[in-house]
Amino acid sequence: MNFVTGYDPLDYGLIVTDYISIDVWSFIHTFTFVGLGFLVPGRMAMFFLFGALWELLEFIACNINFMGVQAIWNERFVNTVWDLWFNSIGYFLGQIALAMYVTRRRKAKAKKKKSK
């Protein structure tokens, strides 16, 4: 991010229509929340609220142009909705990954115990 020129290379729109807004940040949201879902499962509502509060903070900061962030954080409402969607999908995928990891560990442990 460059606060001087207002250029954000992650703001590159991959699919942008009136109702769809998917950019590189969408993947950052997803991967971040995959990690949160894996490391802190069972707290989806808390992390959804955290994501919504962050989006509200972005909105407020842009409207008062706090430290000139309007040039880089200003986004359409549809992008905010998609950000929250990708947060939720990421968190859900993180919990699935954790469940798969725990299942494999248990099977490996049972197999090892059985072979002794």
Disulfide bonds with the S-S distance in Angstrom:
none
